[in-house]
Amino acid sequence: MINKNRIQRLGLVYILFYTVTAATAQKNYVLTVDSAVVVAFNNVTELKNLQIDSFIQRQKNREITGSALPQISGSITSSHYFNIPVTVLPDFISPSIYSVLKKEGVKDATGNPIQMPNSFGSFPAQFGVPWTAGAGFTVSQLLFQPDVFVGLKARDKSLDYAGNNIRMMKDSVKSNVYRSYYAVLIANKRLGFLKDGVKRLEKLYADQEVMFKNGFIERLDLDKTQVNLNNIKATQKQVENGVGLGYAALKFVLGISQKDTLTLVDTLSNESIKKGVLGFENFVYEDRPEIKMLGTVRDLQKLDVQRNKLQYIPTVSAYWNFNKNAQRQEFNFFNNGDWFTTNLVGLNINVPIWNGGQRLAKIKQAQLNLSKTDNTINQVKQAIDLQQQVSKITLVNALSSLDIQDRNVALAERVYQLTKKKYEQGLGSSFELLQVEQSLQDAQNNYFQSLYDAVIAKVGLLKSIGKL
């Protein structure tokens, strides 16, 4: 039977090990919004894959470069014929013999001169030896091939294309981080206001209890205050849950574990939202990564048109072949014996003459694809114009609403303080005070909604002008 103390010690060791492991795995991030963007850039899977695609493109470029450099290949061969191939040859020996006999006047058995037959037939012959071996190398150099040399021109454009894809994804990641980060800040700020509201109502309820005991107010006044207090506590609980969900969503956007902890150090105010929303008159379409990417696609398609046109030009390559060959009756290549040398240099010119109009069709296809890209660029520019117009109007309206709601909160707080003083002096009713409290909560809710709308509108405008 296992000792009970030993089990307890083992359990304690396990708990300590689990605690240390969990603490080691868990990370604590203290983040501004800019540092949060950096964390997301390092962790988001989609962005990592696009960066890998960029490295893949670099290797493809090296592959294209390598095809234009000298190509060297070597070979070693050895073969054995179990049966040497047989070739059937016409009988070229008998005619020579008959010619000699006829010339010498040799007669047959009947005494007549020997006559040459009309056909002598054929006989089998074997050429070669059972064992052969060879070793050598070939050096080839491409002098001109259209697709290769156009591919060399396209290397930088291909890297630009990969880079524009990365920038587009970074803009998307940054937008998501901004939205999630500021949503948590706003929810936390709203939670603070709700806690203040709970404190106000709790103090009011405590004061009313004293007044009720002294006979100055009815029980109904206490019940009304309790209803409002319950409602605001329920709202506080909902917002607390929303804050937790907001942190979870932000962790997902950052690409970090849900076990990690986050501390957000930035603050959010009306002034910080308004900062940097002016001076967008110098916008050019190339500030948008979508336009840059389509421009790169257009350049690549122009090179594709050029490549297809160059298909009419001959392909030229040079080569040098050096080989050593040996033939043996037995496998004794490493003993004494001759190795015969073949040394060859040559030039290969492949001239395209006619392929049924395929090259012309490919040129037309490449030109039509280029036209489609031009149309797409024009359409995207129109969409950007609309997006900017909508974003500017949305931001102006959001900032205007934010200013109004900010003033409403200040006004509602002032009205609440005045009404509270009147109530404490016996000049107002609890019903009036609770109505003013509810109006203050409504004003705060409207303010936070306007604050979030303004943040989203600013992010949308910055993204539309390529300044995110």
Secondary structure, DSSP 8 states (H G I E B T S, - for coil): ---HHHHHHHHHHHHHHHHHHHHHH--EEEE-HHHHHHHHHHH-HHHHHHHHHHHHHHHHHHHHHHHTS-EEEEEEEEEE-SS--EEEEE--SHHHHHHHHHHHT-B-TTS-B----S---EEEEE-S-SEEEEEEEEEEEEEE-HHHHHHHHHHHHHHHHHHHHHHHHHHHHHHHHHHHHHHHHHHHHHHHHHHHHHHHHHHHHHHHHHHHHTTSS-HHHHHHHHHHHHHHHHHHHHHHHHHHHHHHHHHHHHT--TTSEEEE-----HHHHHTT----TT--GGGSHHHHHHHHHHHHHHHHHHHHHGGGS-EEEEEEEEEEEEEESSS-TTSS---EEEEEEEEEEE-----TTHHHHHHHHHHHHHHHHHHHHHHHHHHHHHHHHHHHHHHHHHHHHHHHHHHHHHHHHHHHHHHHHHHHTTSS-HHHHHHHHHHHHHHHHHHHHHHHHHHHHHHHHHHHTT--
